[in-house]
Amino acid sequence: MDISAVSLRDGVLLIASLFAVYFVFQVLRLKKMTAARKRSAALSRDESEQATSVAFNEPFGAAARSKVRDDEASAAPAESTQRRFEEQMQRFGMESEFQRMQQELIGMRRELATLREDLDRLNAARSVSPLYSEAMSLAERGHDAAGIAGRCGISIAEAELVAALARNRGEFRDIEETEDMYGRQEPTDDQRAA
């Protein structure tokens, strides 16, 4: 047989067939192992049942009975240990889930606070007419009442009122920021008089 006559296709088919034969042998080996396990489990079950029945039927089987009880007693701690381990794993899973939910709740509270601030800003902006909104921004920047009145087309009395409101709003913000930084403080005499 000439090796040069073997094509790539033939080589691939040869490798695939070798793999198939190997796979069949592995499946057969697995079936044998499974059958052997089933047989050994059945035999050990039959032997333990026979030993138990013989031990309890014998007139002098007290030692055998105590041995079976000892085996059962040693199996009980193993089962309780298994049960405790499962409970701990379940508790750990619940604790991690609880922590994840707490983090998610904190994030949602932050988002809610941001949305509330946005809503408050929108409500405040909607309640003020654009004319007075511009006058308020000028007053916050420090313009005098005459300049605000001339620029916005409102009377000087209205401009003075807007300027006073802007001053009070600025003082109120300063007080809030101070309270946020240092906690709640008692108002000063000037603040009580105002």
C-alpha positions as CSV (number, residue, x, y, z in Angstrom):
1,M,0.0,0.0,0.0
2,D,1.3,3.4,-1.0
3,I,1.1,6.0,1.8
4,S,1.1,8.9,-0.6
5,A,-2.2,7.6,-1.9
6,V,-3.9,8.4,1.5
7,S,-5.7,11.8,1.2
8,L,-6.5,14.2,3.9
9,R,-10.1,13.0,3.9
10,D,-9.0,9.4,4.5
11,G,-6.9,10.5,7.4
12,V,-9.7,12.4,9.0
13,L,-12.0,9.4,8.6
14,L,-9.4,7.1,10.2
15,I,-9.0,9.4,13.2
16,A,-12.8,9.7,13.6
17,S,-13.2,5.9,13.5
18,L,-10.4,5.5,16.1
19,F,-12.1,8.1,18.3
20,A,-15.5,6.2,17.9
21,V,-13.9,2.9,18.9
22,Y,-12.3,4.6,21.9
23,F,-15.6,6.1,22.8
24,V,-17.4,2.7,22.6
25,F,-14.8,1.1,24.9
26,Q,-15.2,4.0,27.5
27,V,-19.0,3.6,27.4
28,L,-18.7,-0.2,28.0
29,R,-16.2,0.4,30.8
30,L,-18.6,2.9,32.4
31,K,-21.5,0.4,32.2
32,K,-19.4,-2.3,33.9
33,M,-18.4,0.0,36.7
34,T,-22.1,1.1,37.2
35,A,-23.2,-2.5,37.3
36,A,-20.5,-3.5,39.7
37,R,-21.5,-0.6,42.0
38,K,-25.1,-1.7,41.9
39,R,-24.2,-5.3,42.7
40,S,-21.9,-4.3,45.6
41,A,-24.5,-2.0,47.0
42,A,-27.2,-4.8,46.8
43,L,-24.8,-7.3,48.4
44,S,-23.8,-5.0,51.3
45,R,-27.5,-4.2,51.9
46,D,-28.4,-7.9,51.9
47,E,-25.5,-8.7,54.2
48,S,-26.4,-5.9,56.7
49,E,-30.0,-7.1,56.7
50,Q,-28.9,-10.7,57.4
51,A,-26.5,-9.6,60.1
52,T,-29.2,-7.5,61.7
53,S,-31.8,-10.3,61.6
54,V,-29.3,-12.9,62.9
55,A,-28.1,-10.6,65.7
56,F,-31.6,-9.9,66.9
57,N,-32.8,-13.5,66.6
58,E,-29.8,-15.0,68.5
59,P,-30.4,-15.6,72.2
60,F,-26.9,-14.2,73.0
61,G,-27.0,-11.4,70.4
62,A,-26.8,-8.6,72.9
63,A,-23.2,-7.7,71.8
64,A,-24.4,-7.7,68.2
65,R,-27.4,-5.5,69.0
66,S,-25.2,-3.0,70.9
67,K,-22.8,-3.0,67.9
68,V,-25.7,-2.1,65.6
69,R,-26.9,0.6,68.0
70,D,-23.4,2.0,68.1
71,D,-23.2,2.0,64.3
72,E,-26.6,3.8,64.2
73,A,-25.4,6.3,66.9
74,S,-22.2,7.1,64.9
75,A,-24.3,7.6,61.8
76,A,-26.6,10.0,63.7
77,P,-23.8,12.6,64.4
78,A,-22.6,12.4,60.8
79,E,-26.2,13.1,59.6
80,S,-26.5,15.9,62.1
81,T,-23.2,17.3,61.0
82,Q,-24.4,17.1,57.4
83,R,-27.6,18.8,58.4
84,R,-25.8,21.6,60.3
85,F,-23.5,22.1,57.4
86,E,-26.5,22.4,55.0
87,E,-28.1,24.9,57.4
88,Q,-24.9,27.0,57.6
89,M,-24.7,27.0,53.8
90,Q,-28.3,28.0,53.5
91,R,-27.8,30.7,56.2
92,F,-24.7,32.0,54.4
93,G,-26.6,32.1,51.2
94,M,-29.4,34.1,52.9
95,E,-26.9,36.4,54.6
96,S,-25.2,37.1,51.3
97,E,-28.5,37.7,49.6
98,F,-29.5,40.0,52.5
99,Q,-26.3,42.0,52.1
100,R,-26.9,42.2,48.4
101,M,-30.4,43.5,48.9
102,Q,-29.2,46.0,51.5
103,Q,-26.7,47.4,49.0
104,E,-29.4,47.5,46.4
105,L,-31.7,49.3,48.8
106,I,-29.1,51.9,49.6
107,G,-28.6,52.5,45.9
108,M,-32.4,52.9,45.4
109,R,-32.6,55.4,48.3
110,R,-29.8,57.4,46.7
111,E,-31.7,57.4,43.4
112,L,-34.9,58.4,45.2
113,A,-33.2,61.3,46.9
114,T,-31.8,62.5,43.5
115,L,-35.2,62.2,41.9
116,R,-36.8,64.1,44.8
117,E,-34.3,66.9,44.4
118,D,-34.9,67.0,40.7
119,L,-38.7,67.1,41.3
120,D,-38.3,69.9,43.8
121,R,-36.2,71.9,41.4
122,L,-38.8,71.4,38.6
123,N,-41.6,72.4,40.9
124,A,-39.8,75.5,42.0
125,A,-38.9,76.4,38.5
126,R,-42.5,75.9,37.3
127,S,-44.0,78.1,40.0
128,V,-41.9,81.1,39.1
129,S,-42.5,83.1,36.0
130,P,-39.5,83.4,33.6
131,L,-39.5,87.2,34.2
132,Y,-39.0,86.8,38.0
133,S,-36.7,83.9,37.5
134,E,-34.3,86.1,35.6
135,A,-34.7,88.8,38.2
136,M,-33.9,86.3,41.0
137,S,-30.8,85.1,39.2
138,L,-29.6,88.7,38.8
139,A,-30.4,89.4,42.5
140,E,-28.4,86.3,43.6
141,R,-25.5,87.6,41.5
142,G,-25.6,90.9,43.6
143,H,-27.2,93.4,41.2
144,D,-29.0,96.3,42.8
145,A,-32.8,96.8,42.6
146,A,-32.6,99.6,39.9
147,G,-30.5,97.5,37.6
148,I,-32.8,94.5,38.0
149,A,-35.9,96.6,37.4
150,G,-34.3,98.2,34.2
151,R,-33.1,94.9,32.9
152,C,-36.2,92.8,33.5
153,G,-38.9,95.4,32.9
154,I,-40.4,95.3,36.4
155,S,-41.0,98.1,38.9
156,I,-38.3,99.1,41.4
157,A,-40.5,97.9,44.3
158,E,-40.8,94.4,42.8
159,A,-37.0,94.4,42.1
160,E,-36.4,95.3,45.8
161,L,-38.7,92.5,46.9
162,V,-36.9,90.0,44.6
163,A,-33.5,91.2,46.0
164,A,-34.7,90.8,49.6
165,L,-36.0,87.4,48.8
166,A,-32.7,86.4,47.2
167,R,-30.7,87.6,50.2
168,N,-33.0,85.6,52.6
169,R,-32.7,82.6,50.4
170,G,-28.9,82.8,50.4
171,E,-28.9,83.2,54.2
172,F,-31.2,80.2,54.5
173,R,-28.9,78.1,52.3
174,D,-25.9,79.0,54.5
175,I,-27.8,78.0,57.6
176,E,-28.8,74.7,56.1
177,E,-25.2,74.0,55.0
178,T,-23.9,74.8,58.5
179,E,-26.5,72.5,60.1
180,D,-25.6,69.7,57.7
181,M,-21.9,70.1,58.5
182,Y,-22.2,70.5,62.3
183,G,-25.6,69.2,63.2
184,R,-28.6,71.1,64.4
185,Q,-27.7,74.5,65.9
186,E,-29.7,76.9,68.0
187,P,-30.6,80.1,66.0
188,T,-28.7,83.2,66.8
189,D,-30.3,86.4,68.1
190,D,-30.2,88.0,64.7
191,Q,-31.9,85.0,63.2
192,R,-34.6,85.0,65.8
193,A,-35.2,88.8,65.3
194,A,-35.6,88.3,61.5
